[in-house]
Amino acid sequence: MIPVTTFKGQKVALFGLGGSGLPTAEALKAGGAEVFVWDDNPDSVEKARGRGLEACDLSQIDWPRMAAFVLSPGVPLTHPKPHWTVDLAHANGVEIIGDVELFVRERRAHAEGCPFIAITGTNGKSTTTALIAHILKQAGRDTQLGGNIGTAVLTLEPPVADRFYVVECSSYQIDLAPTLDATAGILLNLTPDHLDRHGTMQHYAEIKERLVAGADTAIVGVDDSYCERIAERLERAGNRVLRISRRQKLADGLYNDAQRIFRGDELIADLSGIQTLRGSHNAQNAAAAIAACLAVGLSVDEVRRGLASFAGLKHRMQPVGRRGKVVFVNDSKATNADASAPALSSYDRIYWIAGGLPKEGGITALSPLFSRIAKAYLIGEAASSFAATLGTAVPFEISGTLDRALAHASRDAEADGAEVAVMLSPACASFDQYKNFEVRGESFVSLVAALEGVTMLVQPITGVT
């Protein structure tokens, strides 16, 4: 835990006791603050009380005496309308912040110079975050990984001079971190997302820009117009900007030519033999990771060694097993068509397991990639609608369940004789048949492990089927 000492002896209100809210409250208490917590969910309130926290209805507290109001990132700050606690904080002039802001204040107070890499973007941020942390760890650096990737940032080890922090930041977290000041800040890309929470694309882009605007080095992907303008603005303001691209050659920045990444005319890395970094989107992720690692003092050789040993992000284009010429790929994290596109574009011939609880638009957007699909195996509620979209363009069967789909896909792939992938990339939510995409992915891994003759590249979790 990182005890939040910057509010020692002061009163702090906190709303939202979910994944990051509860540890944030405990970190504030451990640092000496008097914390008043609440949640709309009575079970969460009782859990907090059971852990020794003072839970009380925030509509009844003495707001003018609060030094700060800490809001969990899942709670609306501005859109579609501010949460009632936000209105109370504004009415009483109390600043509203989140857990990432508490972290950056602790870093400044106790180890201001310790390296801190912050990552955001609409797509690719989790892979980039995991890759950076892996490269740093392989190079022998004391590395802490957290934030939106799944580990609450205040549950990490406290800041010290030579400790490296790698923190994935969502737009919600950035909106609650007004003094975010990373050593290296990464903005990968911007496409419309979360507009129900930010109102307009312009506002969404402005929030994302804050992460790189406050960084010592701003690493910006310039393949979309929003990010390109952000890079130009930051440069005019005197910020140190390093551009990355997967579409254009850059004289000053990192770019990729297929799977090779260049800095100017210098070849920095060749990803062609790294299965976990297939595809041009992963080349962009790798370029961002390389830029960040170099910015915090790693050598090119250290970066190359880390890239070569990257095992991939769980459930995201993750090779999990191999049998002869067949590779089994877990892309369970692809819960919509746009998320499936990178995986489908990274293999030439695919036996594709898809379906689940369908999202709006189905898989129509994937039609340019249908030529790569040898056969589709459709599961869950989406099976019939996906079948209608595939029509005569792609051979398919309605398998119904994942175990049946894998059994048939592995049989057909084995008979193919070519280098092929059996891929779970559902383009759907999991909730019709599984608790979440992680459970769905682990089930796929376990089923692959049970196939005869498969050499596993990862170990299945015991008891998951």
BELFEN-V545417 format. One record per run of one state. SS is the DSSP state (alpha for helix, beta for strand, coil for the rest). FROM is the first residue (numbers start at 1). LEN is the number of residues. If there is no record, write none. Layout:
BEGIN
SS:FROM:LEN / SS:FROM:LEN
END
This chain:
BEGIN
coil:1:4 / alpha:5:3 / coil:8:3 / beta:11:5 / coil:16:5 / alpha:21:10 / coil:31:3 / beta:34:5 / coil:39:3 / alpha:42:9 / coil:51:3 / beta:54:2 / coil:56:2 / alpha:58:3 / coil:61:2 / alpha:63:3 / coil:66:2 / beta:68:4 / coil:72:12 / alpha:84:8 / coil:92:4 / beta:96:2 / coil:98:1 / alpha:99:12 / coil:111:5 / beta:116:5 / coil:121:4 / alpha:125:14 / coil:139:3 / beta:142:6 / coil:148:5 / alpha:153:3 / coil:156:7 / beta:163:6 / coil:169:2 / alpha:171:5 / coil:176:8 / beta:184:4 / coil:188:7 / alpha:195:4 / coil:199:2 / alpha:201:13 / coil:214:3 / beta:217:5 / coil:222:3 / alpha:225:12 / coil:237:3 / beta:240:6 / coil:246:7 / beta:253:5 / coil:258:2 / beta:260:4 / coil:264:2 / beta:266:5 / coil:271:4 / alpha:275:3 / coil:278:2 / alpha:280:16 / coil:296:4 / alpha:300:9 / coil:309:9 / beta:318:6 / coil:324:2 / beta:326:5 / coil:331:6 / alpha:337:8 / coil:345:5 / beta:350:6 / coil:356:1 / beta:357:2 / coil:359:5 / alpha:364:9 / beta:373:7 / coil:380:3 / alpha:383:8 / coil:391:5 / beta:396:5 / coil:401:1 / alpha:402:15 / coil:417:3 / beta:420:5 / coil:425:3 / beta:428:2 / coil:430:7 / alpha:437:13 / coil:450:5 / beta:455:2 / coil:457:9
END
